[in-house]
Amino acid sequence: MTLPLPASPDGADRAFQVDLRGLVDLLSHHLYSSPRVYLRELLQNAVDALTARRGLEPGAPDGAFGIRLFADGSVVRVEDDGVGLSEADVHTFLATIGHSSKRADGIAEQRGDFIGQFGIGLLSCFLVADEIHVLSRSARTPDAPAVEWRGHGDGSYSVRTLPASARPRPGTTVTLTPRSDTGEWTRPHQVHALGRHFGSLLRHPVSFSDGTAGAPTVSVNPEPAPWARTYPTPGSRSRALAAYGEEVFGFAPLDTIELDLPAVGLKGIACVLPEAVPAGRRHGHRVHVKGMLLSEQADEILPEWAFFVRCVIDAESLRPTASRESLYEDDTLAAVRDALAERLREWIARAAASDPELLGRFLQAHHLAVKSLAVHDDEILRLLLPWLPFETTDGHTTLDEFARTHRTVLVTSSVEEFRQVAAIASAAGLGVVNGGYTYDRELVHRLPEIRPEASVADLDPATLTAHLDPVDRETELAASAYLALARDALAVFDCDVALRTFHPASAPALLVDSREARHERTRSQLAREQEGGLWGDILGALRQEAPRAQLILNQLNPLVRTAVAIDEPELARTSAEALYGQAALLSRRPLRPAESSLINRSFLDLLAHALRKDS
């Protein structure tokens, strides 16, 4: 319902009209993630009221003021022993949308002590009820009367003053009569569960009752946060924190890291995930502000590289957004993020220095995360690069172990290049690291920063072929006719052919061809095809002398020895094409259409030759 306003003279200022139902719909679809937040907002208001009451009566004993939840299926009630409201407060704060009591005189300068600062929290109750009933008595005046406020979903409200006996003690009671379609959020067991969910770390005592005869009142937050408790031994503390992390996140942490930033009143734990997660997937963290759960998906609290942990923290000085479901991005949050990142680095450094077994399990699961960090963090690089696993010609091993065996460490630029040469390089005694994975090539090149005696170089085809043994002159002369036919057959692929001996003998041929060389040959071919046109001129200006691919045949392999002895030209050409196709397949790189066609054609030609011979 939109309330009409009296007409104003032309040019005069007019007040905005507010359609409360439209505003509640806006809140439910765009500000709040779920109707369940109504209970969080009521708890938040109660906590702020208790904070203000504590400011009035600082000498009151701990636990003197509390919050009580009640739900019996017909009503939901939240009662607190807070500062309460006078009649003037009710008209000012409950009837003006966006006006927060935390802006009142004498409180505005203390707003950092309060969770809510936006004055719209009570509206969230209209997500589950059409009427809100508030009964309050102010603690600021000893003989203050009770005040009753009733708000309705159509935008109307009523206020009346009641005798002090209507509420003997200062504080506020908010009562909701839920709509029939909101039972999933207002049933007794659900109210209790929501109370625990949002308020388990609150500093004020919170209890729940469902009104069942003989049923006890239960505590919503019976114990303080686990990091705020005392334990007999460090081991028992570690086990308790790990058990809490498992309860919250549903996995047994590999380790727990205590987080403590006194400057912003932050405490909590980071739980190290026991299994790897994709680098792009970010798990949210549980963030409490002054004990109240703010968000379960606050990924902004840590940098992107820290995806190997999930945190639960409680902070005093972080600012929530208006919805109180995420954090306001400001200088304080940026400083907290940097400080928490430093805590994670310190944990990694401690594990590297004093717990190699833990470090090994951590790196086994999260080596990709650590590699991404080491690329940009010299300290982590110095600490962990020797421990990080890499794929090498000696198997999966650490760079430290690999560098002890190979004074010169060669690194490939792609996974396919490594797979193409690994077996032959290993047999030749070359130490090659697969640099095709994310971060690996860059990190291997920084090995001399950690081990100055180590030498690192990119694997060059000439380096590999230099370690392949030449055949004797007589054998090469006998194979010269075959090699000439093979070079002619493979000229279309800009591929040379050579005969060498290398291990393993089971490998008939090695195709030495880099990705850069293939790209350069493709560019040269396009330039030839576009000769005379604008694109031809551009590509011609970019053209370099394209390095040729090289098919190296292994004289130790029986198939190759049989092939080079073929004296029938067409069969010799077909066998060379088949050897090229097999080598291309073994390189595991994507095949060009012409190469796929060659493999099929050579196979058919060999079959046809075999059939003619049999007939």
C-alpha positions as CSV (number, residue, x, y, z in Angstrom):
1,M,0.0,0.0,0.0
2,T,1.3,3.4,-0.9
3,L,0.3,6.1,1.5
4,P,-0.9,9.4,-0.1
5,L,0.7,12.7,0.9
6,P,-1.0,16.1,0.9
7,A,-0.5,18.2,-2.1
8,S,2.4,20.7,-2.0
9,P,2.6,24.0,-3.7
10,D,4.4,24.1,-7.0
11,G,8.1,24.2,-6.5
12,A,8.0,23.0,-2.9
13,D,9.9,19.9,-1.7
14,R,7.9,16.7,-1.4
15,A,8.7,13.6,0.6
16,F,9.2,10.2,-1.1
17,Q,6.2,7.8,-0.9
18,V,7.1,4.3,0.2
19,D,5.2,1.2,-0.8
20,L,6.2,-1.1,2.0
21,R,5.1,-4.3,0.2
22,G,7.2,-3.3,-2.8
23,L,10.2,-2.6,-0.5
24,V,9.9,-5.9,1.3
25,D,9.7,-7.7,-2.1
26,L,12.9,-5.8,-3.1
27,L,14.6,-6.9,0.1
28,S,13.6,-10.5,-0.3
29,H,14.8,-10.8,-3.9
30,H,17.8,-8.5,-4.0
31,L,19.2,-7.8,-0.5
32,Y,18.7,-10.9,1.5
33,S,19.6,-14.4,0.3
34,S,16.8,-16.2,2.1
35,P,13.8,-15.5,4.4
36,R,15.7,-17.2,7.2
37,V,17.6,-14.0,7.8
38,Y,14.7,-12.6,9.8
39,L,16.0,-14.4,12.8
40,R,19.5,-13.2,12.3
41,E,18.2,-9.6,12.1
42,L,16.2,-10.0,15.3
43,L,19.2,-11.5,17.1
44,Q,21.4,-8.7,15.8
45,N,19.0,-6.1,17.2
46,A,18.9,-7.9,20.5
47,V,22.7,-8.1,20.7
48,D,23.0,-4.4,19.9
49,A,20.4,-3.6,22.6
50,L,22.4,-5.6,25.1
51,T,25.6,-3.8,24.1
52,A,23.9,-0.5,24.7
53,R,22.6,-1.8,28.1
54,R,26.1,-2.8,29.1
55,G,27.3,0.7,28.3
56,L,24.7,2.0,30.7
57,E,25.5,-0.5,33.4
58,P,29.2,-1.5,33.0
59,G,29.3,-3.0,36.5
60,A,26.6,-5.6,35.8
61,P,27.9,-9.2,36.2
62,D,28.6,-11.3,33.1
63,G,25.5,-13.2,32.0
64,A,23.2,-10.8,33.7
65,F,21.6,-9.8,30.4
66,G,20.6,-12.4,27.8
67,I,18.4,-13.3,24.8
68,R,15.5,-15.8,24.8
69,L,14.0,-17.4,21.7
70,F,10.6,-19.0,21.7
71,A,8.7,-20.8,19.0
72,D,5.7,-23.1,19.4
73,G,4.4,-23.3,15.8
74,S,2.0,-20.4,16.1
75,V,4.3,-17.5,17.1
76,V,8.0,-16.7,17.1
77,R,9.3,-14.6,19.9
78,V,12.7,-13.0,20.6
79,E,13.1,-11.3,23.9
80,D,16.2,-9.5,25.2
81,D,17.3,-7.6,28.4
82,G,18.7,-4.8,26.4
83,V,18.5,-1.0,26.6
84,G,14.8,-1.0,25.4
85,L,12.9,1.8,23.7
86,S,10.9,4.8,25.0
87,E,7.8,6.0,23.2
88,A,9.8,8.7,21.5
89,D,12.4,6.0,20.4
90,V,9.6,3.9,19.0
91,H,8.3,6.8,16.8
92,T,11.8,7.7,15.7
93,F,13.3,4.3,15.0
94,L,10.5,1.8,14.3
95,A,8.5,4.1,12.1
96,T,11.3,5.6,9.9
97,I,12.7,3.2,7.3
98,G,16.5,3.5,7.2
99,H,16.8,5.3,10.5
100,S,19.0,3.2,12.8
101,S,19.0,3.6,16.6
102,K,22.7,3.4,16.4
103,R,22.7,7.0,15.1
104,A,21.0,8.3,18.3
105,D,22.8,11.0,20.3
106,G,25.5,9.5,22.5
107,I,25.6,6.3,20.4
108,A,26.7,7.5,17.0
109,E,30.3,7.8,18.1
110,Q,30.2,4.2,19.4
111,R,28.7,2.6,16.2
112,G,31.7,0.3,16.0
113,D,30.4,-1.5,19.0
114,F,27.2,-2.5,17.1
115,I,26.5,-5.0,14.4
116,G,23.6,-3.3,12.6
117,Q,23.9,0.3,11.4
118,F,21.4,0.6,8.6
119,G,18.0,0.7,10.2
120,I,16.2,-1.8,7.9
121,G,16.7,-5.0,9.8
122,L,13.2,-5.2,11.3
123,L,11.7,-5.1,7.8
124,S,13.1,-8.5,7.2
125,C,10.4,-9.9,9.6
126,F,7.8,-9.1,6.9
127,L,9.5,-11.8,4.8
128,V,7.7,-14.4,7.1
129,A,4.9,-12.4,8.9
130,D,2.3,-9.8,8.0
131,E,2.4,-8.2,11.5
132,I,5.2,-7.4,13.9
133,H,4.5,-6.8,17.6
134,V,7.1,-5.0,19.7
135,L,6.8,-4.6,23.4
136,S,9.6,-2.6,25.0
137,R,10.6,-0.7,28.1
138,S,13.6,1.7,28.3
139,A,16.4,1.1,30.7
140,R,17.5,4.8,30.5
141,T,14.6,5.9,32.8
142,P,14.0,3.9,36.0
143,D,10.2,4.4,36.0
144,A,9.7,4.3,32.2
145,P,6.4,2.8,31.0
146,A,6.1,0.0,28.6
147,V,5.5,0.9,24.9
148,E,3.7,-1.3,22.4
149,W,4.3,-1.0,18.6
150,R,2.4,-3.0,16.0
151,G,3.5,-2.8,12.4
152,H,1.6,-4.2,9.4
153,G,2.6,-5.2,6.0
154,D,0.4,-2.6,4.4
155,G,2.7,0.2,5.8
156,S,0.5,1.2,8.8
157,Y,1.5,1.0,12.4
158,S,0.1,1.8,15.9
159,V,1.7,2.8,19.1
160,R,0.3,2.9,22.6
161,T,1.8,3.3,26.1
162,L,1.2,0.6,28.7
163,P,1.7,0.4,32.4
164,A,5.2,-0.7,33.5
165,S,3.7,-3.9,34.8
166,A,3.1,-5.0,31.1
167,R,6.9,-5.5,31.1
168,P,8.4,-5.5,34.6
169,R,12.0,-5.4,33.4
170,P,13.7,-3.2,30.8
171,G,14.3,-4.8,27.4
172,T,12.3,-5.6,24.2
173,T,10.1,-8.5,23.1
174,V,9.4,-8.9,19.3
175,T,6.6,-11.3,18.5
176,L,5.8,-12.6,15.0
177,T,2.7,-14.5,13.8
178,P,4.1,-16.4,10.8
179,R,2.2,-16.6,7.5
180,S,1.1,-20.1,6.6
181,D,3.5,-20.3,3.7
182,T,6.6,-19.7,5.8
183,G,6.5,-22.7,8.1
184,E,9.8,-24.0,6.9
185,W,11.5,-21.0,8.6
186,T,9.3,-20.6,11.7
187,R,8.7,-24.1,13.0
188,P,10.2,-24.7,16.5
189,H,13.0,-27.0,15.4
190,Q,13.9,-24.6,12.6
191,V,14.0,-21.6,14.9
192,H,16.3,-23.5,17.2
193,A,18.5,-24.5,14.3
194,L,18.7,-21.0,12.9
195,G,19.5,-19.6,16.4
196,R,22.4,-22.0,16.6
197,H,23.5,-21.3,13.1
198,F,23.6,-17.6,13.5
199,G,24.3,-17.2,17.1
200,S,26.6,-20.1,18.2
201,L,29.5,-17.7,18.9
202,L,27.6,-14.8,20.4
203,R,29.1,-13.5,23.7
204,H,25.7,-13.0,25.3
205,P,23.7,-16.1,26.6
206,V,21.0,-17.1,24.1
207,S,18.4,-19.8,25.1
208,F,15.5,-21.5,23.3
209,S,12.2,-22.9,24.3
210,D,9.3,-24.4,22.3
211,G,6.7,-24.1,25.1
212,T,6.2,-27.9,25.5
213,A,5.2,-28.8,29.0
214,G,8.2,-30.1,30.9
215,A,10.6,-29.5,28.1
216,P,13.8,-27.8,29.3
217,T,15.0,-24.5,28.0
218,V,18.2,-25.2,26.0
219,S,21.2,-23.0,25.4
220,V,21.9,-22.0,21.9
221,N,25.5,-21.0,22.6
222,P,26.5,-23.1,25.6
223,E,30.3,-22.6,25.1
224,P,32.5,-19.8,23.9
225,A,34.3,-20.1,20.6
226,P,36.8,-23.0,20.7
227,W,39.8,-20.6,20.3
228,A,38.6,-18.7,23.3
229,R,38.6,-21.7,25.7
230,T,41.5,-23.0,27.8
231,Y,43.0,-26.5,27.3
232,P,45.3,-28.6,29.5
233,T,47.8,-29.2,26.7
234,P,48.7,-27.8,23.3
235,G,47.8,-31.2,21.8
236,S,44.3,-31.2,23.3
237,R,43.9,-27.6,22.0
238,S,44.9,-28.7,18.5
239,R,42.6,-31.7,18.6
240,A,39.7,-29.5,19.8
241,L,40.2,-27.0,17.0
242,A,40.4,-29.7,14.4
243,A,37.2,-31.3,15.7
244,Y,35.5,-27.9,15.5
245,G,36.7,-27.5,11.9
246,E,35.4,-30.9,11.0
247,E,32.0,-30.1,12.6
248,V,31.8,-26.8,10.7
249,F,33.1,-27.8,7.3
250,G,32.5,-31.6,7.2
251,F,36.1,-32.7,6.6
252,A,39.0,-33.7,8.9
253,P,41.6,-31.0,8.3
254,L,45.1,-31.8,7.4
255,D,46.1,-29.2,10.0
256,T,44.6,-26.2,11.7
257,I,46.2,-22.8,11.7
258,E,45.2,-20.4,14.5
259,L,44.4,-16.9,13.3
260,D,44.8,-14.0,15.7
261,L,44.9,-10.3,14.7
262,P,44.5,-8.2,17.9
263,A,44.5,-4.9,16.0
264,V,41.1,-5.7,14.5
265,G,39.9,-8.1,17.2
266,L,40.0,-11.1,14.9
267,K,40.4,-14.7,16.0
268,G,39.7,-18.0,14.3
269,I,41.1,-20.9,12.5
270,A,42.1,-21.9,9.0
271,C,41.5,-25.6,8.2
272,V,43.9,-27.0,5.6
273,L,41.9,-29.1,3.1
274,P,43.1,-32.8,3.0
275,E,42.6,-33.1,-0.8
276,A,43.4,-30.9,-3.8
277,V,40.8,-28.6,-5.2
278,P,40.9,-27.0,-8.7
279,A,42.7,-23.7,-8.6
280,G,39.7,-21.8,-10.0
281,R,37.3,-23.1,-7.4
282,R,37.1,-20.9,-4.3
283,H,35.5,-22.2,-1.2
284,G,33.8,-19.6,1.0
285,H,34.8,-18.9,4.5
286,R,32.6,-18.5,7.6
287,V,32.9,-15.0,8.9
288,H,31.3,-13.8,12.2
289,V,31.2,-10.2,13.2
290,K,31.1,-9.7,17.0
291,G,30.0,-13.4,17.3
292,M,27.1,-13.1,14.8
293,L,27.4,-15.2,11.7
294,L,27.7,-12.9,8.7
295,S,28.5,-15.2,5.8
296,E,29.4,-18.8,4.9
297,Q,30.7,-17.8,1.5
298,A,33.0,-14.8,2.3
299,D,35.8,-15.6,-0.2
300,E,37.0,-12.0,-0.1
301,I,38.7,-12.6,3.3
302,L,41.7,-14.4,1.8
303,P,43.7,-13.9,-1.4
304,E,42.9,-16.1,-4.4
305,W,46.0,-18.3,-4.0
306,A,44.9,-19.5,-0.6
307,F,42.3,-22.0,-2.0
308,F,43.8,-24.8,0.1
309,V,42.2,-23.6,3.3
310,R,38.8,-22.8,4.6
311,C,38.5,-20.4,7.5
312,V,36.1,-19.6,10.3
313,I,36.8,-16.3,12.0
314,D,35.2,-13.8,14.3
315,A,36.1,-10.2,14.0
316,E,35.3,-6.9,15.7
317,S,36.3,-4.3,13.2
318,L,35.2,-5.6,9.8
319,R,32.3,-3.8,8.3
320,P,29.3,-5.7,6.9
321,T,27.4,-4.6,3.9
322,A,23.7,-3.5,4.2
323,S,22.5,-7.0,3.8
324,R,25.0,-8.2,6.5
325,E,25.8,-11.2,4.3
326,S,29.2,-10.1,3.0
327,L,32.0,-7.7,3.9
328,Y,32.4,-4.1,2.9
329,E,35.6,-3.8,0.7
330,D,37.7,-1.1,2.4
331,D,41.2,-0.5,3.7
332,T,40.5,-2.5,6.8
333,L,39.5,-5.6,4.9
334,A,42.5,-5.3,2.6
335,A,44.8,-5.1,5.6
336,V,43.1,-8.1,7.2
337,R,43.5,-10.1,3.9
338,D,47.2,-9.3,3.8
339,A,47.7,-10.2,7.4
340,L,45.9,-13.5,7.1
341,A,47.9,-14.3,4.0
342,E,51.1,-13.7,6.0
343,R,49.8,-16.2,8.7
344,L,49.4,-18.9,6.0
345,R,53.0,-18.2,4.7
346,E,54.3,-18.5,8.3
347,W,52.6,-21.9,8.7
348,I,54.1,-23.1,5.4
349,A,57.5,-21.9,6.6
350,R,57.1,-23.7,10.0
351,A,56.1,-26.9,8.3
352,A,59.1,-26.8,6.0
353,A,61.5,-26.1,8.9
354,S,60.1,-28.5,11.6
355,D,57.6,-31.0,10.2
356,P,58.7,-32.6,6.9
357,E,56.1,-35.3,7.1
358,L,53.2,-32.7,7.4
359,L,54.8,-30.7,4.6
360,G,55.0,-33.7,2.4
361,R,51.3,-34.5,2.8
362,F,50.4,-30.9,2.3
363,L,52.5,-30.7,-1.0
364,Q,51.1,-33.9,-2.2
365,A,47.6,-32.5,-2.1
366,H,48.3,-28.8,-2.8
367,H,51.4,-28.5,-4.9
368,L,49.6,-26.4,-7.6
369,A,48.5,-23.9,-5.0
370,V,52.0,-23.6,-3.6
371,K,53.5,-23.3,-7.1
372,S,51.2,-20.4,-7.8
373,L,52.3,-18.8,-4.6
374,A,56.0,-19.5,-5.1
375,V,56.0,-17.8,-8.5
376,H,55.2,-14.5,-6.8
377,D,56.7,-14.9,-3.4
378,D,60.4,-15.2,-3.1
379,E,60.3,-16.4,0.5
380,I,58.0,-19.3,-0.3
381,L,60.1,-20.0,-3.4
382,R,63.3,-20.3,-1.3
383,L,61.6,-22.5,1.3
384,L,59.6,-24.8,-0.9
385,L,61.0,-25.0,-4.4
386,P,63.4,-27.9,-3.5
387,W,60.4,-29.8,-2.0
388,L,58.0,-29.4,-4.8
389,P,57.2,-32.4,-7.0
390,F,57.8,-32.3,-10.8
391,E,57.4,-34.7,-13.6
392,T,60.8,-35.7,-14.9
393,T,62.6,-38.3,-16.8
394,D,63.4,-39.9,-13.4
395,G,59.7,-40.1,-12.6
396,H,57.8,-37.7,-10.2
397,T,60.5,-36.3,-7.9
398,T,61.5,-33.1,-6.2
399,L,63.8,-30.7,-7.9
400,D,66.3,-31.0,-5.1
401,E,66.7,-34.8,-5.7
402,F,66.7,-34.3,-9.5
403,A,69.4,-31.6,-9.4
404,R,71.7,-33.9,-7.4
405,T,71.6,-36.5,-10.2
406,H,71.7,-34.0,-13.2
407,R,74.0,-31.0,-13.1
408,T,72.2,-29.6,-16.2
409,V,68.5,-29.6,-15.9
410,L,66.7,-29.4,-19.2
411,V,63.1,-28.2,-19.3
412,T,60.5,-28.6,-22.0
413,S,58.1,-25.9,-23.1
414,S,55.0,-28.2,-23.4
415,V,53.7,-31.5,-22.1
416,E,53.6,-33.0,-25.6
417,E,57.3,-32.2,-26.1
418,F,58.2,-33.9,-22.8
419,R,56.2,-37.0,-23.6
420,Q,57.8,-37.1,-27.1
421,V,61.4,-37.2,-25.8
422,A,61.1,-38.6,-22.2
423,A,62.0,-42.2,-22.9
424,I,64.8,-41.4,-25.3
425,A,66.2,-38.6,-23.2
426,S,66.2,-40.9,-20.1
427,A,68.0,-43.6,-22.1
428,A,70.6,-41.1,-23.2
429,G,71.2,-40.0,-19.6
430,L,69.6,-36.5,-20.1
431,G,67.7,-35.0,-17.2
432,V,64.5,-33.4,-18.5
433,V,61.7,-31.8,-16.6
434,N,58.2,-31.4,-18.0
435,G,57.7,-27.7,-18.1
436,G,54.3,-27.8,-19.8
437,Y,52.2,-27.6,-16.6
438,T,51.1,-24.3,-15.1
439,Y,54.0,-22.5,-13.3
440,D,56.5,-25.4,-13.8
441,R,58.7,-24.0,-16.5
442,E,59.1,-20.7,-14.7
443,L,59.8,-22.3,-11.4
444,V,62.4,-24.7,-12.8
445,H,64.3,-21.8,-14.4
446,R,64.5,-20.3,-10.9
447,L,66.3,-23.3,-9.5
448,P,69.8,-21.7,-9.6
449,E,68.5,-19.1,-7.1
450,I,68.2,-21.9,-4.6
451,R,71.0,-24.2,-5.8
452,P,73.7,-22.0,-7.5
453,E,75.6,-25.1,-8.7
454,A,72.6,-26.2,-10.8
455,S,72.3,-25.3,-14.5
456,V,68.9,-25.0,-16.2
457,A,68.3,-24.7,-19.9
458,D,65.3,-25.1,-22.3
459,L,65.4,-28.4,-24.2
460,D,66.6,-27.7,-27.7
461,P,66.0,-30.4,-30.4
462,A,69.7,-30.1,-31.3
463,T,70.6,-31.0,-27.7
464,L,68.7,-34.2,-27.9
465,T,69.9,-35.2,-31.4
466,A,73.5,-34.6,-30.3
467,H,73.1,-37.4,-27.8
468,L,71.9,-39.9,-30.4
469,D,74.6,-42.1,-31.7
470,P,75.4,-42.0,-35.5
471,V,75.3,-45.2,-37.5
472,D,78.5,-46.4,-39.1
473,R,79.3,-45.2,-42.6
474,E,78.6,-48.5,-44.3
475,T,75.1,-48.7,-42.9
476,E,74.3,-45.1,-43.8
477,L,75.5,-45.6,-47.4
478,A,73.3,-48.7,-47.6
479,A,70.3,-46.8,-46.4
480,S,70.9,-43.6,-48.5
481,A,68.5,-44.5,-51.3
482,Y,65.7,-45.2,-48.8
483,L,66.4,-42.0,-46.9
484,A,66.2,-40.0,-50.1
485,L,62.8,-41.5,-50.9
486,A,61.6,-40.8,-47.4
487,R,62.7,-37.2,-47.5
488,D,60.9,-36.7,-50.8
489,A,57.7,-38.3,-49.4
490,L,57.7,-36.2,-46.2
491,A,58.8,-32.9,-47.9
492,V,55.1,-31.8,-47.8
493,F,55.5,-31.7,-44.0
494,D,58.9,-29.8,-44.1
495,C,60.4,-32.8,-42.5
496,D,63.9,-34.1,-42.8
497,V,64.8,-37.8,-42.2
498,A,68.0,-39.1,-40.5
499,L,69.2,-42.5,-39.3
500,R,70.6,-42.9,-35.8
501,T,70.9,-45.5,-33.0
502,F,69.3,-44.8,-29.7
503,H,67.6,-46.5,-26.8
504,P,65.0,-47.8,-26.1
505,A,65.3,-50.1,-29.1
506,S,61.5,-50.6,-29.1
507,A,61.1,-47.0,-30.3
508,P,61.2,-47.1,-34.2
509,A,61.4,-43.3,-34.7
510,L,61.5,-40.0,-33.0
511,L,59.8,-36.9,-34.5
512,V,61.6,-33.8,-33.3
513,D,59.4,-30.8,-33.9
514,S,58.6,-27.9,-31.6
515,R,55.3,-26.0,-31.4
516,E,57.1,-22.8,-32.4
517,A,58.5,-24.4,-35.5
518,R,55.1,-25.7,-36.6
519,H,53.6,-22.3,-36.1
520,E,56.4,-20.7,-38.1
521,R,55.9,-23.2,-41.0
522,T,52.1,-22.6,-40.9
523,R,52.7,-18.8,-41.2
524,S,55.2,-19.3,-44.0
525,Q,52.7,-21.5,-45.9
526,L,50.0,-18.8,-45.4
527,A,52.3,-16.2,-46.7
528,R,53.0,-18.2,-49.9
529,E,49.3,-18.8,-50.4
530,Q,48.5,-15.1,-49.9
531,E,51.5,-13.9,-52.0
532,G,50.8,-10.5,-53.6
533,G,47.9,-9.5,-51.3
534,L,47.9,-7.4,-48.2
535,W,47.9,-10.4,-45.8
536,G,50.8,-11.9,-47.9
537,D,52.9,-8.7,-47.4
538,I,52.1,-8.7,-43.6
539,L,52.9,-12.4,-43.2
540,G,56.0,-12.1,-45.4
541,A,57.3,-9.3,-43.2
542,L,56.9,-11.6,-40.2
543,R,58.3,-14.7,-41.9
544,Q,61.5,-16.2,-40.5
545,E,63.5,-19.1,-41.7
546,A,61.2,-21.9,-40.5
547,P,63.1,-24.8,-38.8
548,R,62.3,-28.1,-40.3
549,A,60.9,-31.0,-38.4
550,Q,63.2,-34.1,-38.2
551,L,62.1,-37.8,-38.3
552,I,65.0,-39.7,-36.7
553,L,64.8,-43.4,-37.5
554,N,66.3,-45.9,-34.9
555,Q,68.6,-48.4,-36.6
556,L,68.3,-50.6,-33.5
557,N,64.6,-51.2,-34.1
558,P,63.8,-54.3,-36.2
559,L,61.0,-52.5,-38.1
560,V,63.4,-49.7,-39.2
561,R,66.1,-52.2,-40.3
562,T,63.5,-53.9,-42.4
563,A,62.2,-50.6,-43.9
564,V,65.6,-49.2,-45.0
565,A,66.2,-52.4,-46.9
566,I,63.2,-52.0,-49.1
567,D,64.2,-51.6,-52.8
568,E,60.7,-51.0,-54.2
569,P,60.3,-47.1,-54.4
570,E,56.5,-46.9,-53.8
571,L,56.7,-49.3,-50.9
572,A,59.6,-47.4,-49.4
573,R,57.7,-44.1,-49.6
574,T,54.7,-45.8,-48.0
575,S,56.7,-47.2,-45.1
576,A,58.3,-43.8,-44.5
577,E,54.9,-42.2,-44.3
578,A,53.8,-44.9,-41.9
579,L,56.8,-44.4,-39.7
580,Y,56.1,-40.6,-39.7
581,G,52.5,-41.2,-38.8
582,Q,53.4,-43.6,-35.9
583,A,56.0,-41.1,-34.6
584,A,53.4,-38.3,-34.8
585,L,50.9,-40.4,-32.8
586,L,53.5,-41.2,-30.2
587,S,54.3,-37.5,-29.7
588,R,50.7,-37.1,-28.5
589,R,50.3,-33.7,-30.1
590,P,47.1,-32.8,-32.1
591,L,47.4,-34.1,-35.7
592,R,46.9,-31.8,-38.6
593,P,44.3,-32.9,-41.2
594,A,47.0,-33.8,-43.7
595,E,48.8,-36.0,-41.1
596,S,45.6,-37.8,-40.3
597,S,45.0,-38.4,-44.0
598,L,48.6,-39.6,-44.4
599,I,48.2,-42.2,-41.6
600,N,45.0,-43.6,-43.1
601,R,46.5,-43.6,-46.7
602,S,49.8,-45.3,-45.7
603,F,47.9,-48.0,-43.7
604,L,45.6,-48.7,-46.7
605,D,48.6,-48.8,-49.1
606,L,50.4,-51.3,-46.9
607,L,47.3,-53.5,-46.8
608,A,46.9,-53.2,-50.6
609,H,50.6,-54.2,-51.1
610,A,50.2,-57.2,-48.7
611,L,47.1,-58.4,-50.6
612,R,48.8,-58.0,-54.0
613,K,51.8,-60.0,-52.7
614,D,49.5,-62.8,-51.4
615,S,47.6,-63.0,-54.7
